[in-house]
Amino acid sequence: MILLAGFVTAGPFARTVLAHGNELWHEYSYLGGMDAIALGCLTALAAARFPLSRRALRGLAFAG
């Protein structure tokens, strides 16, 4: 989980600071896209560990 959290925090820096003004790296860097994958994995882990009630799921679906 620490590794995934590290990818989530490194993603914005990879898209801005580490891109050095290069438009191609700004959009298509591997590290820049890794944060979305890591965030999805963390969400799946949290959903498995803390299941929500049917009412809460309906509320989230309505809000989304």
MDAnalysis code that builds the backbone (N, CA, C; Angstrom):
import MDAnalysis as mda
import numpy as np

u = mda.Universe.empty(192, n_residues=64, atom_resindex=np.repeat(np.arange(64), 3), trajectory=True)
u.add_TopologyAttr("name", ["N", "CA", "C"] * 64)
u.add_TopologyAttr("resid", np.arange(1, 65))
u.add_TopologyAttr("resname", ["MET", "ILE", "LEU", "LEU", "ALA", "GLY", "PHE", "VAL", "THR", "ALA", "GLY", "PRO", "PHE", "ALA", "ARG", "THR", "VAL", "LEU", "ALA", "HIS", "GLY", "ASN", "GLU", "LEU", "TRP", "HIS", "GLU", "TYR", "SER", "TYR", "LEU", "GLY", "GLY", "MET", "ASP", "ALA", "ILE", "ALA", "LEU", "GLY", "CYS", "LEU", "THR", "ALA", "LEU", "ALA", "ALA", "ALA", "ARG", "PHE", "PRO", "LEU", "SER", "ARG", "ARG", "ALA", "LEU", "ARG", "GLY", "LEU", "ALA", "PHE", "ALA", "GLY"])
u.atoms.positions = np.array([
    [0.810, -1.184, 0.000],
    [0.000, 0.000, 0.000],
    [0.860, 1.258, 0.000],
    [2.017, 1.179, 0.638],
    [2.915, 2.338, 0.656],
    [3.444, 2.620, -0.745],
    [3.762, 1.573, -1.486],
    [4.239, 1.744, -2.857],
    [3.156, 2.388, -3.727],
    [1.929, 1.941, -3.582],
    [0.830, 2.519, -4.353],
    [0.604, 3.975, -3.982],
    [0.683, 4.285, -2.694],
    [0.539, 5.671, -2.268],
    [1.682, 6.534, -2.807],
    [2.858, 5.964, -2.919],
    [3.984, 6.689, -3.514],
    [3.743, 7.017, -4.980],
    [3.153, 6.076, -5.712],
    [2.825, 6.345, -7.112],
    [1.753, 7.430, -7.235],
    [0.790, 7.422, -6.329],
    [-0.265, 8.436, -6.363],
    [0.323, 9.825, -6.119],
    [1.248, 9.937, -5.196],
    [1.842, 11.247, -4.922],
    [2.864, 11.652, -5.982],
    [3.500, 10.700, -6.648],
    [4.513, 11.034, -7.660],
    [3.895, 11.392, -9.008],
    [2.668, 10.979, -9.259],
    [2.035, 11.212, -10.553],
    [1.962, 12.676, -10.975],
    [1.438, 13.569, -10.134],
    [1.378, 14.978, -10.538],
    [2.755, 15.605, -10.778],
    [3.742, 15.196, -9.993],
    [5.092, 15.716, -10.210],
    [5.668, 15.215, -11.526],
    [5.351, 13.990, -11.898],
    [5.848, 13.442, -13.162],
    [5.240, 14.173, -14.346],
    [3.996, 14.616, -14.204],
    [3.346, 15.318, -15.310],
    [3.740, 16.781, -15.399],
    [4.256, 17.350, -14.327],
    [4.583, 18.778, -14.346],
    [6.086, 19.023, -14.244],
    [6.663, 18.698, -13.123],
    [8.066, 19.030, -12.855],
    [9.009, 18.179, -13.700],
    [8.767, 16.883, -13.757],
    [9.685, 15.987, -14.453],
    [9.532, 15.999, -15.968],
    [8.466, 16.600, -16.486],
    [8.260, 16.641, -17.932],
    [9.179, 17.660, -18.605],
    [9.677, 18.628, -17.866],
    [10.607, 19.648, -18.373],
    [10.075, 20.355, -19.615],
    [8.775, 20.609, -19.659],
    [8.202, 21.334, -20.785],
    [7.986, 20.498, -22.033],
    [8.332, 19.237, -22.013],
    [8.143, 18.362, -23.159],
    [6.679, 17.940, -23.215],
    [5.954, 18.322, -24.261],
    [4.523, 18.046, -24.368],
    [4.235, 16.550, -24.437],
    [5.095, 15.786, -25.096],
    [4.867, 14.350, -25.206],
    [4.990, 13.676, -23.846],
    [5.985, 14.026, -23.072],
    [6.145, 13.458, -21.729],
    [5.043, 13.952, -20.809],
    [4.573, 15.162, -21.050],
    [3.508, 15.734, -20.223],
    [2.242, 14.893, -20.318],
    [1.938, 14.359, -21.495],
    [0.708, 13.600, -21.706],
    [0.889, 12.096, -21.573],
    [2.035, 11.551, -21.952],
    [2.170, 10.109, -22.102],
    [3.268, 9.471, -21.265],
    [3.692, 10.111, -20.190],
    [4.750, 9.504, -19.380],
    [4.189, 8.315, -18.596],
    [5.000, 7.298, -18.426],
    [4.556, 6.107, -17.698],
    [4.288, 6.424, -16.235],
    [5.168, 7.176, -15.608],
    [4.990, 7.510, -14.201],
    [3.786, 8.422, -14.008],
    [3.527, 9.269, -14.973],
    [2.377, 10.160, -14.885],
    [1.054, 9.429, -14.955],
    [1.000, 8.294, -15.642],
    [-0.222, 7.509, -15.720],
    [-0.334, 6.459, -14.643],
    [0.756, 6.210, -13.957],
    [0.757, 5.178, -12.927],
    [-0.081, 5.584, -11.722],
    [-0.273, 6.881, -11.503],
    [-1.049, 7.303, -10.342],
    [-2.513, 6.899, -10.454],
    [-3.069, 6.928, -11.643],
    [-4.462, 6.515, -11.812],
    [-4.629, 5.018, -11.574],
    [-3.687, 4.236, -12.017],
    [-3.734, 2.786, -11.791],
    [-3.588, 2.493, -10.297],
    [-2.649, 3.159, -9.643],
    [-2.438, 2.948, -8.210],
    [-3.651, 3.393, -7.401],
    [-4.281, 4.489, -7.800],
    [-5.471, 4.953, -7.098],
    [-6.622, 3.962, -7.261],
    [-6.756, 3.369, -8.430],
    [-7.760, 2.337, -8.637],
    [-7.500, 1.111, -7.796],
    [-6.248, 0.715, -7.678],
    [-5.897, -0.436, -6.831],
    [-6.177, -0.150, -5.365],
    [-5.838, 1.041, -4.906],
    [-6.123, 1.409, -3.518],
    [-7.621, 1.448, -3.246],
    [-8.388, 1.930, -4.217],
    [-9.840, 1.954, -4.064],
    [-10.406, 0.544, -3.986],
    [-9.894, -0.366, -4.813],
    [-10.358, -1.754, -4.773],
    [-10.005, -2.409, -3.444],
    [-8.823, -2.135, -2.924],
    [-8.436, -2.674, -1.615],
    [-9.326, -2.129, -0.504],
    [-9.630, -0.838, -0.555],
    [-10.487, -0.235, 0.465],
    [-11.913, -0.769, 0.367],
    [-12.407, -0.970, -0.846],
    [-13.766, -1.495, -1.019],
    [-13.872, -2.929, -0.522],
    [-12.819, -3.706, -0.680],
    [-12.844, -5.083, -0.191],
    [-12.737, -5.134, 1.333],
    [-11.984, -4.215, 1.903],
    [-11.778, -4.240, 3.357],
    [-12.937, -3.614, 4.117],
    [-13.553, -2.582, 3.561],
    [-14.642, -1.863, 4.223],
    [-15.894, -1.902, 3.341],
    [-16.635, -3.004, 3.371],
    [-17.821, -3.088, 2.517],
    [-18.897, -2.093, 2.962],
    [-19.603, -1.538, 1.989],
    [-20.653, -0.560, 2.257],
    [-22.017, -1.230, 2.204],
    [-22.950, -0.652, 2.910],
    [-24.312, -1.176, 2.882],
    [-24.953, -0.869, 1.533],
    [-26.047, -1.550, 1.262],
    [-26.758, -1.331, 0.008],
    [-27.265, 0.107, -0.093],
    [-27.682, 0.654, 1.031],
    [-28.180, 2.036, 1.054],
    [-27.054, 3.029, 0.734],
    [-25.882, 2.811, 1.306],
    [-24.747, 3.685, 1.033],
    [-24.315, 3.579, -0.427],
    [-24.336, 2.379, -0.992],
    [-23.984, 2.208, -2.396],
    [-24.963, 2.931, -3.309],
    [-26.250, 2.861, -2.977],
    [-27.243, 3.603, -3.778],
    [-27.019, 5.108, -3.679],
    [-26.685, 5.584, -2.493],
    [-26.403, 6.999, -2.329],
    [-25.188, 7.445, -3.137],
    [-24.148, 6.628, -3.140],
    [-22.967, 6.949, -3.944],
    [-23.269, 6.910, -5.433],
    [-24.066, 5.937, -5.852],
    [-24.441, 5.849, -7.264],
    [-25.270, 7.062, -7.672],
    [-26.147, 7.500, -6.809],
    [-26.958, 8.689, -7.105],
    [-26.091, 9.934, -7.178],
    [-25.141, 10.058, -6.259],
    [-24.246, 11.221, -6.240],
    [-23.310, 11.235, -7.440],
    [-22.926, 10.046, -7.896],
    [-21.987, 9.953, -9.013],
    [-22.634, 10.242, -10.315],
])
